[in-house]
Amino acid sequence: MRTAVVPQFGLDHLAVIERPEPTPGPGQVVVAVKAVSLNYRDLMVVRGQYNPRMPLPRVPCSDCAGEVLAVGDDVLSVKPGDRVCGTFMQNWADGSLSESAAKSALGGAIDGVLAEKVVLNAGGVVPVPPHLSFAEAATLPCAAVTAWNALTTDFNPAGKTVLLQGTGGVSVFALQFATALGAKVLITSGRDDKLKRALDMGAAAGVNYQQTPDWDKWARQQTGGVGVDLVVEVGGAGTLERSVKATRHGGRVALIGVLSGAGTFDPLPLLMKGITLRGIFVGSRAMFEAMNTTITRHAIRPVIDRVFGWDEVKEAFRHLEGAGHFGKVVVNVG
Ligand SMILES: NC(=O)c1ccc[n+]([C@@H]2O[C@H](COP(=O)([O-])OP(=O)(O)OC[C@H]3O[C@@H](n4cnc5c(N)ncnc54)[C@H](OP(=O)(O)O)[C@@H]3O)[C@@H](O)[C@H]2O)c1
């Protein structure tokens, strides 16, 4: 079966090789993968930026959807033919994140899913929402669950103002969930055409962070000088200070990404405004299932920017690297 591997770091080295067909052990399932979606993290893994000491070769990518082919003798929760997504962390069922759960992250700590067949834990799969295609469902495990975690853990978005950064995978899901749950969304982007798309999808207002570098001021103006209730922070060190300035007293910043590279951060405004800064590492299976209930109830369809084939795996990564996308980049596998 075809499997993508990172034999050494660098996108040029990414290779598609043949590997033996897997069989399920106790507590495991084999999934015939139909589609895989890419995350910025996968690009970092391939480049060697995610964990430079990662043992190689490594199968990249965390996000897949497919059909269960076979299950271990003791597995009762899943059966052949079920349409499933893998969970980002194979061992995080519920509750707060543990070290052992973090060490079960697909395509990082352990081999990932960019292959025609994968072995997953029976507890590490969730049913695909019925109205979604495999390509759509493949976009959910990392970006969507992360956005869901940021918006719903210890926070009720209804009636609140949420600031989103850019229009990549996490932010577009956050836009869809936040509007479905009754929040007012402010969004930034480096491109006006993407801002227009975000407004068409329900964002209340948008600003181009290239043309308006003090977008924190803009966000405060949009809230009558008060500041937003929550920032879904995907920029990281280079945007965090402005995110804190954009947030109201007693508000929250969900710290998710590292897109902006290096930067400095003055912690004083954080404490003077009593802001909660919460680090997020995707989410649990329970969060995934709760999110799927909302996706089904609101008939939410993930936004797919482009779908690539097996022969275009490197191109798919380059497309993500180019940051021209809006929403998710998918590889059709099955
Ligand atoms: N902690 C976690 O569990 C977790 C989970 C998922 C993702 N992440 C991280 O979150 C970040 C986003 O991931 P993703 O998969 O959504 O990435 P992505 O799809 O590659 O998103 C890239 C987009 O982000 C926007 N962007 C880039 N630099 C920016 C900046 N300085 N300020 C504001 N927006 C900027 C751009 O949108 P525009 O063209 O519209 O400007 C760009 O197209 C990454 O750092 C990723 O590693 C973390």
The ligand as a MOL file (V3000), in Angstrom:
LIG
                    3D

  0  0  0     0  0            999 V3000
M  V30 BEGIN CTAB
M  V30 COUNTS 48 52 0 0 0
M  V30 BEGIN ATOM
M  V30 1 N -2.1720 24.3340 19.3140 0
M  V30 2 C -2.8330 23.5010 18.5250 0
M  V30 3 O -3.4060 22.5130 18.9640 0
M  V30 4 C -2.9100 23.8050 17.0750 0
M  V30 5 C -3.8300 23.1510 16.2590 0
M  V30 6 C -3.9470 23.5380 14.9330 0
M  V30 7 C -3.1200 24.5310 14.4370 0
M  V30 8 N -2.2050 25.0950 15.2600 0 CHG=1
M  V30 9 C -1.3500 26.1710 14.7940 0
M  V30 10 O -2.2220 27.2520 14.4660 0
M  V30 11 C -1.6850 27.9550 13.3680 0
M  V30 12 C -2.7100 27.9690 12.2590 0
M  V30 13 O -2.8430 26.6560 11.7690 0
M  V30 14 P -3.6590 26.3830 10.4450 0
M  V30 15 O -3.5510 24.9280 10.1830 0
M  V30 16 O -4.9820 27.0440 10.5300 0 CHG=-1
M  V30 17 O -2.7340 27.1720 9.4120 0
M  V30 18 P -2.9790 27.5310 7.9100 0
M  V30 19 O -4.2150 26.8960 7.3950 0
M  V30 20 O -1.7040 27.2640 7.2040 0
M  V30 21 O -3.2470 29.0990 8.0180 0
M  V30 22 C -2.4180 30.0020 7.3960 0
M  V30 23 C -3.1120 31.3620 7.3320 0
M  V30 24 O -2.9090 32.0910 8.5370 0
M  V30 25 C -2.8770 33.4690 8.2480 0
M  V30 26 N -1.6710 34.0890 8.8050 0
M  V30 27 C -0.3810 33.8510 8.5170 0
M  V30 28 N 0.4220 34.6530 9.2310 0
M  V30 29 C -0.3880 35.4390 9.9810 0
M  V30 30 C -0.1760 36.4960 10.8950 0
M  V30 31 N 1.0450 36.9230 11.1920 0
M  V30 32 N -1.2590 37.0710 11.4780 0
M  V30 33 C -2.5100 36.6520 11.1930 0
M  V30 34 N -2.7750 35.6600 10.3070 0
M  V30 35 C -1.7310 35.0670 9.7210 0
M  V30 36 C -2.8940 33.6100 6.7360 0
M  V30 37 O -4.2430 33.9120 6.3970 0
M  V30 38 P -4.5720 35.1960 5.4960 0
M  V30 39 O -4.0290 34.9000 4.1390 0
M  V30 40 O -6.0350 35.3210 5.5700 0
M  V30 41 O -3.8550 36.3700 6.1490 0
M  V30 42 C -2.5350 32.2180 6.2520 0
M  V30 43 O -3.1030 31.9000 5.0130 0
M  V30 44 C -0.3590 27.2760 13.0200 0
M  V30 45 O 0.6840 27.9170 13.7000 0
M  V30 46 C -0.5430 25.8780 13.5570 0
M  V30 47 O 0.6670 25.2410 13.8610 0
M  V30 48 C -2.0730 24.7580 16.5540 0
M  V30 END ATOM
M  V30 BEGIN BOND
M  V30 1 1 1 2
M  V30 2 2 2 3
M  V30 3 1 2 4
M  V30 4 1 4 5
M  V30 5 2 4 48
M  V30 6 2 5 6
M  V30 7 1 6 7
M  V30 8 2 7 8
M  V30 9 1 8 9
M  V30 10 1 8 48
M  V30 11 1 9 10
M  V30 12 1 9 46
M  V30 13 1 10 11
M  V30 14 1 11 12
M  V30 15 1 11 44
M  V30 16 1 12 13
M  V30 17 1 13 14
M  V30 18 2 14 15
M  V30 19 1 14 16
M  V30 20 1 14 17
M  V30 21 1 17 18
M  V30 22 2 18 19
M  V30 23 1 18 20
M  V30 24 1 18 21
M  V30 25 1 21 22
M  V30 26 1 22 23
M  V30 27 1 23 24
M  V30 28 1 23 42
M  V30 29 1 24 25
M  V30 30 1 25 26
M  V30 31 1 25 36
M  V30 32 1 26 27
M  V30 33 1 26 35
M  V30 34 2 27 28
M  V30 35 1 28 29
M  V30 36 1 29 30
M  V30 37 2 29 35
M  V30 38 1 30 31
M  V30 39 2 30 32
M  V30 40 1 32 33
M  V30 41 2 33 34
M  V30 42 1 34 35
M  V30 43 1 36 37
M  V30 44 1 36 42
M  V30 45 1 37 38
M  V30 46 2 38 39
M  V30 47 1 38 40
M  V30 48 1 38 41
M  V30 49 1 42 43
M  V30 50 1 44 45
M  V30 51 1 44 46
M  V30 52 1 46 47
M  V30 END BOND
M  V30 END CTAB
M  END
